[in-house]
Amino acid sequence: MQPVVPRYLVAFHPKRVSHHFVDVLVIGGGIAGLRATMGIDPRLSTLVVTKDKLQESNSAYAQGGIAGVLGADDKFENHVEDTLVAGAGLCDREVVEMVVREAPEHIRQLIEWGTSFDKLEGELLLGREGGHSHNRIVHALGDATGQEIMRAMIARARDVLRAQFWQNTFTIDLLTSDDRCRGALVWNERHGKTFVWAKQTILATGGAGQIFRETTNPPVATGDGHAAAYRAGAELADMEFMQFHPTVLYIAGSSRSLISEAVRGEGAILVNVLGHRFMPDYDPRAELAPRDVVSQAIADQMEKTKHSCVYLDLSHLDAETMRARFPGIAQRCREFGLDIAVDRIPVRPGAHYMIGGVKVDHDGRTTLDGLFAAGEVTSSGLHGANRLASNSLLEGLVFGARAGDAASAAALEMPDSFEAISLENPPIAHATEHLDLQDVRNALKSLVWRAAGVRRDGEGLRSAAKSIEQWQRFALAQQFSDPAGWELQNMLTVARVLIGAALRREESRGVHLRSDFPEQDDVHWKVRLGDRRVV
C-alpha cells in the first residue's frame, strides 16, 4: 500500500497566519506566468509569486527558440503535421492546430514588446531543429532565446503593467474549500507563512527535471506545482512522459549544460567513441530525427561501446560561423578547454522537459474549479508522447495568454470578498529519527534516473516504487519548516506518480521506452493516462 500523501505539508491556523487578498494569483514567473499576467484586466489586482528571482526559470535557460510559421515556403499544415508525427499518436489535434495558428501573432507581439530576435538583412533569421520539415525557429542572441524573451517580458510586466511581484517566495500548497481553489499558502524568509486568498489562481510553476540525476533544468525545477495540484485534487495526465534532451554536455563532476538542438540543425553530426556517425543507422532523418529517437540511439551507442557518452562534431562546419551562431555554448565549452569548432563535444541525454502535468482545457482550466494552469506544469495535449523542439516556449505563450484572459474574465464576474475561510491543519508529532534531506534527495535522483530514464522496464520501475514509498513513509509524515524539506516531499510525490504512470503504460511510445514492451501498441495504449489525487 502506498503511503498516504498529506493534504497540506505544514501546520497552520487562520489566527496565526497573515492574510493577503488579490483578484488573481499567478504562481510562477516564467514565460507562461508572465504572459498570463499580461492578459489580466488592469481593473483587477494581480500578484505574481516566484520561488526564486524572476530571472530563474526554465524559460530563461531556453536556448533554441520559438517555432512558428513565418517563412514564405512554410504552411500551418506543415507545422501541425510535424508536431503530430513527433507526438507519436497522442497529440490532441485540435489543440495542435490552435497553438500553431496562434504562433505567428504571439511572436510578432514579443517583438512589439521589445524582444530582439536574430535577423539577417532585416528579416527574421529562421532556424531548423529536429523533427521540423521547414526552417521556422526564431532565436535570439544566437543561443540565448529564453534569456532575451524573459528580459523583454519582465521589463514590460514591471514598467508598463506595474504588476506586483513577490520574489523568493515558496508556494507550499494550494488552498481549497468546497471543491474549489481559493488561493495558496506561501512562505518567504522575511515574513514566514501567508495565506494569499484569490478569486482565481493560475499555476505556472514549470517543470520537474530535478527528480532526475542527469538534467538540464535549474535547481528550482523540483515539481512543486505538480505536487501541490496533486494534493489539492486536480487531475494530472501523461506523467510517464519526461522528454530527455539528447545532447547535454557531459563533463564528469560538473553541472550539466544543454547543447541546443539548433547545433544539429546547423549541420553538426553525432559520432560514437570510435568516430562512427551512427544516427543514419537508426533513422533516415539522422541528426534531425525527433528527440526521443536521438536520445534512444545515443543510449544504445553508449551501451554498445561501453562508453560514458557520445560526441557532437562540428569540425566540418565553418568555424567562425559556428562560434558566432552559438556564443553561449562556445563560452561554456571553453571553460572546459573545448573549442566547439575543432574539438568533439562529449554529450549524453538528460531529463529536459516534463510533458505530463496538470490536465487543462483550451483555456487553461484545470479539473479543480478556480484553478488555471499554463506552461510546463500542464498536460495540454499539444505534445502527445514527445515534444517537438521549440514548441515549449510557444505553448507557454499561447496557454499563458488564454489562461490569463479566462481567469481575468472569471474574476471580473466575482464580487469582492475579504473574508478568510476557516481552514486549519493541525501540527503533527515530529518524527524522532533524523532525516538527512540531501542524502535522500541524491538517492532519489539517482534511483529515478536508473529506473525511469531513457530506458525503462517493469522490474526496475517496481523496485524503484518500493524504495520511493519507503522514503515517503518517513518524509511525508513530517512537517518541515523550510523549502529544503518541502522540495524533497514534492520530489518524492512527483517521482512516485511518474513511476506509477510509467508502470501502467505497457508499451513503448515517444519518450517512454519500455524494454520489456518494446513495441508501440495502438490497440491498447493509444490513450492519455490520467491520475487524480482524491482528498
C-alpha positions in Angstrom: 0.0 0.0 0.0 1.3 3.5 -0.9 1.9 5.9 1.9 -0.8 8.5 2.4 0.0 11.8 0.8 -0.9 14.6 3.3 -3.4 17.2 2.1 -1.2 20.0 3.4 2.5 20.0 4.0 2.6 22.3 7.1 0.6 23.1 10.1 -1.4 26.4 10.1 -4.3 28.1 11.8 -6.0 31.2 10.4 -5.4 33.2 13.6 -1.7 32.6 13.4 -1.1 33.3 9.7 -1.2 36.7 8.0 -3.7 37.1 5.1 -3.4 38.9 1.8 -6.3 39.3 -0.7 -6.0 39.6 -4.5 -8.2 39.1 -7.5 -5.8 36.9 -9.4 -2.8 35.0 -8.1 -0.2 33.9 -10.6 2.2 31.3 -9.2 5.4 31.2 -11.3 7.3 33.9 -13.3 8.4 32.1 -16.4 7.1 32.8 -19.9 3.7 31.2 -19.1 3.2 33.0 -15.8 4.2 36.4 -17.2 2.1 36.0 -20.4 -0.9 35.1 -18.2 -0.2 38.2 -16.1 -0.3 40.4 -19.2 -3.7 39.1 -20.1 -5.3 40.1 -16.8 -7.6 43.2 -16.8 -5.9 46.2 -15.2 -9.0 46.8 -13.1 -8.1 43.6 -11.2 -5.4 43.3 -8.6 -2.8 40.7 -9.6 0.0 39.1 -7.5 2.9 37.1 -9.1 4.7 34.8 -6.7 8.1 33.3 -7.8 10.1 30.7 -5.9 13.4 32.4 -6.8 14.2 35.6 -8.5 12.3 36.3 -11.7 15.2 35.5 -14.0 15.5 32.0 -12.6 13.2 29.7 -14.6 13.3 27.0 -17.3 12.1 29.7 -19.7 15.2 31.9 -19.1 17.5 28.9 -19.9 15.8 28.0 -23.2 18.5 28.1 -25.9 16.8 27.1 -29.1 13.9 29.4 -29.8 10.2 29.5 -30.6 8.6 27.7 -33.5 6.2 29.5 -35.8 5.1 29.5 -39.4 6.8 32.7 -40.7 8.7 31.6 -43.8 7.2 32.0 -47.3 7.7 28.3 -48.1 6.1 27.1 -44.8 2.4 26.4 -44.0 0.4 25.9 -40.9 -0.3 22.3 -42.1 3.4 21.6 -42.1 3.9 22.7 -38.5 0.8 20.8 -37.4 1.9 17.6 -39.1 5.5 17.8 -37.7 4.0 18.2 -34.2 1.6 15.2 -34.7 4.4 13.0 -36.0 6.7 13.8 -33.1 3.8 13.2 -30.6 3.5 9.6 -31.7 -0.3 9.5 -31.9 -1.2 11.1 -28.6 -1.4 14.8 -29.5 -4.8 16.5 -29.4 -5.1 17.6 -33.0 -7.5 20.4 -32.1 -5.0 21.8 -29.6 -2.1 21.5 -32.0 -3.9 23.4 -34.7 -5.0 26.1 -32.3 -1.4 26.6 -31.0 0.2 26.5 -34.4 -2.2 29.0 -35.9 -1.8 31.5 -33.0 2.0 31.2 -33.0 2.9 34.0 -35.5 0.9 36.6 -33.8 2.5 35.8 -30.4 5.9 36.1 -31.9 5.1 39.4 -33.5 3.7 40.6 -30.1 7.0 39.7 -28.4 8.8 41.8 -31.0 6.4 44.7 -30.2 7.2 44.3 -26.5 10.9 44.7 -27.2 12.3 41.2 -27.8 15.2 41.4 -30.2 15.2 38.2 -32.3 18.2 37.5 -34.6 17.9 38.8 -38.2 19.7 38.6 -41.5 19.4 41.6 -43.8 16.5 42.9 -41.9 14.5 39.7 -41.9 14.0 37.2 -39.1 16.6 34.5 -39.2 14.7 31.2 -39.1 16.5 28.1 -37.9 15.6 24.4 -38.1 15.7 21.7 -35.4 15.0 18.0 -35.1 11.5 16.9 -36.3 10.8 20.1 -38.2 10.3 19.9 -42.0 11.0 23.7 -42.6 13.1 26.5 -41.1 10.7 28.1 -38.6 12.6 28.7 -35.4 13.1 32.3 -34.3 16.0 32.7 -31.9 17.8 35.5 -30.1 21.4 36.2 -29.2 22.4 33.1 -31.1 21.6 30.6 -28.4 20.0 32.6 -25.6 16.5 33.0 -26.8 14.8 32.4 -23.4 17.0 35.0 -21.7 16.1 37.7 -24.2 12.4 36.9 -24.2 12.3 37.0 -20.4 14.2 40.3 -20.3 11.6 41.9 -22.5 8.7 40.4 -20.7 9.9 41.2 -17.2 10.5 44.8 -18.3 7.0 45.1 -19.7 5.4 43.5 -16.7 7.2 45.8 -14.3 7.4 49.1 -16.2 4.2 49.0 -18.2 1.7 46.8 -16.3 3.1 47.7 -12.8 2.5 44.1 -11.7 3.1 43.2 -8.1 5.8 40.6 -7.6 6.7 38.5 -4.5 10.1 37.0 -5.4 12.0 34.4 -3.4 8.6 33.2 -2.1 7.8 29.4 -1.9 4.3 28.2 -2.6 3.7 25.5 -0.1 0.2 24.4 -1.1 -3.0 25.4 -2.9 -5.8 26.3 -0.6 -9.1 24.5 -1.3 -12.6 24.6 0.2 -15.9 23.1 -1.2 -14.0 21.6 -4.2 -12.7 24.9 -5.2 -9.2 26.6 -5.3 -9.2 29.6 -3.0 -5.6 30.7 -3.4 -2.4 29.5 -1.9 -0.3 29.2 1.3 3.1 30.8 0.6 6.3 31.4 2.6 9.3 33.6 2.5 12.2 34.0 4.8 11.2 37.5 5.9 7.5 37.1 6.6 7.0 33.4 7.2 3.7 31.9 6.1 1.0 33.9 4.4 -2.5 33.0 3.1 -3.0 34.5 -0.3 -6.7 34.5 -1.0 -7.6 34.9 -4.7 -10.7 34.8 -6.8 -8.8 32.9 -9.4 -5.4 31.2 -9.3 -3.0 30.5 -12.3 -0.4 27.8 -11.8 2.7 28.3 -13.9 5.5 26.7 -11.9 7.4 25.0 -14.6 9.0 21.5 -14.7 10.3 18.7 -12.6 13.7 17.8 -14.1 15.4 17.8 -10.7 13.9 14.4 -9.8 16.5 13.0 -12.2 20.2 12.9 -11.6 21.0 14.0 -15.2 19.0 17.1 -16.1 19.2 20.4 -18.0 16.8 22.0 -15.5 17.9 24.7 -13.0 17.7 23.8 -9.3 14.2 25.4 -8.9 12.6 22.7 -11.1 11.5 20.3 -8.4 7.9 19.7 -9.4 6.4 21.9 -6.7 3.3 22.9 -8.8 2.7 19.3 -10.0 2.8 18.1 -6.4 0.6 20.9 -5.0 -2.0 20.4 -7.6 -2.0 16.6 -6.9 -2.5 17.2 -3.2 -5.3 19.7 -4.0 -7.2 17.1 -6.1 -6.5 18.4 -9.6 -6.1 15.7 -12.2 -2.7 15.0 -13.7 -2.1 13.3 -17.0 0.8 12.0 -19.2 3.1 11.8 -16.2 5.1 8.9 -17.7 6.3 11.3 -20.5 9.5 13.1 -19.5 11.4 14.3 -22.5 15.1 13.7 -22.5 17.3 16.1 -24.4 19.8 14.1 -26.4 22.8 16.4 -26.2 23.7 17.5 -22.7 27.4 18.5 -22.2 28.9 15.7 -20.2 32.0 16.6 -18.1 32.3 14.3 -15.1 31.9 16.2 -11.9 30.5 19.4 -13.5 26.9 20.6 -13.7 25.1 19.6 -16.9 24.7 22.2 -19.7 22.4 22.0 -22.6 23.9 21.8 -26.1 21.0 23.2 -28.2 19.3 21.1 -30.8 20.0 24.0 -33.2 23.6 22.9 -33.3 22.5 19.8 -35.1 20.1 21.9 -37.1 23.1 23.8 -38.4 24.8 20.6 -39.5 26.6 19.1 -36.5 26.8 15.3 -36.5 26.9 12.7 -33.8 29.7 10.2 -33.6 30.5 7.4 -31.0 33.8 7.0 -29.2 35.1 5.1 -32.3 34.4 8.1 -34.6 31.4 6.3 -36.3 28.5 8.6 -37.3 25.7 6.4 -36.1 22.4 8.4 -36.5 21.8 7.3 -40.1 21.8 3.7 -38.8 18.7 4.5 -36.7 16.6 7.0 -38.7 16.7 8.4 -42.3 16.4 11.9 -40.8 19.7 11.2 -39.0 20.6 14.0 -36.5 17.4 15.8 -37.3 15.2 13.0 -36.1 12.9 13.8 -33.1 14.5 13.9 -29.7 13.1 10.6 -28.5 14.8 8.8 -31.4 18.1 10.6 -31.0 18.2 10.0 -27.2 17.4 6.3 -27.5 20.0 5.9 -30.2 22.7 7.6 -28.0 21.7 5.4 -25.1 22.1 2.3 -27.4 25.5 3.5 -28.6 26.7 4.2 -25.0 25.7 0.6 -24.1 27.3 -1.0 -27.2 30.6 0.9 -26.9 30.7 0.7 -23.1 31.5 4.4 -23.1 30.0 7.2 -20.9 29.0 9.5 -23.8 28.9 10.1 -27.5 30.3 13.2 -29.3 29.0 16.2 -31.3 31.3 17.0 -34.2 31.2 20.5 -35.8 34.7 20.4 -37.3 33.4 20.1 -40.9 31.4 23.4 -40.5 32.7 27.0 -40.8 34.5 27.7 -37.6 33.7 31.4 -37.3 30.1 31.0 -38.2 29.6 28.3 -35.5 31.3 30.4 -32.8 29.1 33.4 -33.8 25.9 31.4 -34.0 26.4 29.7 -30.6 28.3 32.2 -28.4 26.9 30.9 -25.1 27.6 27.2 -25.9 31.1 28.1 -27.2 31.9 30.0 -23.9 30.6 27.2 -21.8 32.7 24.6 -23.7 35.8 26.9 -23.5 35.5 26.7 -19.7 36.4 23.0 -20.1 39.1 23.6 -22.7 36.9 22.7 -25.6 36.7 24.6 -28.9 33.3 23.8 -30.5 34.7 24.4 -34.0 37.6 21.9 -33.5 37.0 19.6 -30.7 34.4 16.9 -30.4 31.9 17.8 -27.6 31.1 15.0 -25.2 27.3 14.7 -24.8 24.7 12.3 -23.4 20.9 12.5 -22.7 19.4 14.4 -19.7 15.9 15.0 -18.4 14.7 18.2 -20.1 11.0 18.8 -20.4 8.1 17.4 -18.4 5.4 16.7 -20.9 3.0 15.4 -18.2 1.3 17.6 -15.7 -2.0 19.2 -14.6 -4.6 18.5 -17.2 -6.0 21.6 -18.8 -8.6 22.5 -21.5 -8.1 25.0 -24.3 -8.2 28.0 -21.9 -6.0 26.5 -19.2 -8.8 25.4 -16.9 -7.9 22.5 -14.7 -10.3 20.0 -13.2 -10.3 22.0 -10.0 -12.7 25.0 -10.0 -10.9 28.3 -9.6 -7.5 26.9 -10.7 -6.0 27.6 -14.2 -2.6 26.4 -15.3 -0.2 27.1 -18.2 3.2 26.0 -19.4 5.4 23.1 -18.4 3.4 22.3 -15.3 0.5 21.2 -17.5 -0.6 18.5 -19.8 -2.4 20.3 -22.6 -2.4 17.7 -25.3 0.0 19.7 -27.5 3.0 17.4 -27.1 1.5 13.9 -27.0 4.2 11.4 -26.2 7.1 13.6 -27.4 7.5 17.3 -27.6 8.6 18.8 -30.9 11.6 21.1 -30.5 10.8 24.8 -29.8 7.1 24.2 -29.2 7.5 24.7 -25.4 8.0 28.5 -25.3 5.2 28.6 -27.8 2.9 26.6 -25.5 3.7 28.9 -22.6 2.8 32.0 -24.7 -0.5 30.6 -26.1 -1.8 28.9 -23.0 -0.5 31.7 -20.8 -2.5 34.2 -22.8 -5.6 32.1 -22.8 -5.4 31.3 -19.1 -4.8 34.9 -18.2 -7.8 36.0 -20.3 -10.1 33.3 -18.9 -9.0 33.8 -15.3 -9.5 37.6 -15.7 -13.0 37.2 -17.1 -13.9 34.8 -14.3 -12.5 37.2 -11.6 -14.4 40.2 -13.0 -17.7 38.3 -12.5 -17.0 37.7 -8.8 -17.8 40.3 -6.1 -15.1 41.3 -3.7 -14.8 39.3 -0.5 -12.3 39.9 2.2 -13.2 37.1 4.4 -10.7 34.4 5.3 -12.1 30.8 5.1 -11.7 28.8 8.2 -9.0 26.4 7.1 -6.9 24.7 9.7 -4.2 22.0 9.5 -3.1 20.8 13.0 0.5 20.1 13.8 1.7 16.5 14.0 4.3 15.0 16.3 7.8 15.3 15.0 9.5 12.1 13.9 12.2 11.0 16.3 14.5 9.8 13.6 16.7 12.4 11.9 16.2 12.6 8.1 19.2 13.6 6.0 17.4 15.6 3.3 20.3 15.9 0.9 21.2 12.3 1.2 17.6 11.2 0.4 17.4 13.7 -2.4 20.6 12.5 -4.0 19.5 8.8 -3.7 16.1 9.7 -5.2 17.6 11.4 -8.2 19.9 8.5 -8.9 17.2 6.0 -8.5 14.7 7.8 -10.8 17.5 8.2 -13.4 18.3 4.5 -13.3 14.7 3.2 -13.3 12.8 5.8 -15.3 15.5 7.3 -17.6 15.7 6.9 -21.3 15.1 3.1 -21.0 12.7 1.6 -18.5 11.4 -1.9 -17.6 8.8 -3.2 -15.2 11.3 -4.8 -12.8 13.3 -1.6 -12.3 10.1 0.5 -12.0 8.6 -1.7 -9.4 11.8 -1.8 -7.4 12.0 2.0 -7.6 8.4 2.4 -6.5 9.1 0.4 -3.3 12.1 2.4 -2.5 10.3 5.7 -3.0 7.4 4.6 -0.9 9.8 3.7 1.9 11.3 7.2 1.8 7.8 8.7 1.6 6.8 7.0 4.9 9.5 8.9 6.7 9.4 12.2 4.7 5.7 12.7 4.2 4.9 12.1 7.8 6.9 15.2 8.9 6.1 18.9 8.8 9.2 20.8 7.7 9.8 24.5 8.2 11.8 25.5 5.1 11.9 24.8 1.4 14.5 22.1 1.6 12.0 19.8 3.2 9.1 20.8 1.1 11.1 20.3 -2.1 12.0 16.8 -1.1 8.4 16.0 -0.2 7.3 17.4 -3.6 10.0 15.5 -5.5 9.1 12.2 -3.8 5.4 12.8 -4.6 6.1 13.6 -8.3 8.6 10.8 -8.7 6.1 8.2 -7.4 3.4 9.5 -9.7 5.8 9.3 -12.6 6.9 5.8 -11.7 3.3 4.6 -11.4 2.3 6.1 -14.8 5.4 4.5 -16.4 4.4 1.1 -15.0 0.9 1.4 -16.2 1.8 2.1 -19.8 2.9 -1.3 -21.1 4.2 -0.2 -24.5 6.9 2.0 -26.0 5.8 5.3 -27.3 7.6 8.6 -27.9 9.9 9.4 -24.9 8.6 6.3 -23.0 10.7 3.3 -23.9 9.9 0.1 -22.1 12.5 -2.5 -22.9 10.0 -5.2 -21.7 7.3 -3.8 -24.0 9.4 -2.6 -27.0 6.6 -2.1 -29.5 4.0 0.7 -29.8 0.6 -0.7 -29.2 -2.2 1.4 -30.6 -4.8 -1.2 -29.9 -4.5 -1.0 -26.1 -2.5 2.2 -25.4 -3.3 4.9 -27.8 -4.8 6.9 -24.9 -3.6 9.6 -22.5 -3.4 8.3 -18.9 -4.7 10.4 -16.1 -4.2 10.3 -12.3 -6.3 12.0 -9.7 -5.5 12.6 -6.0 -8.7 12.0 -4.0 -8.9 14.1 -0.8 
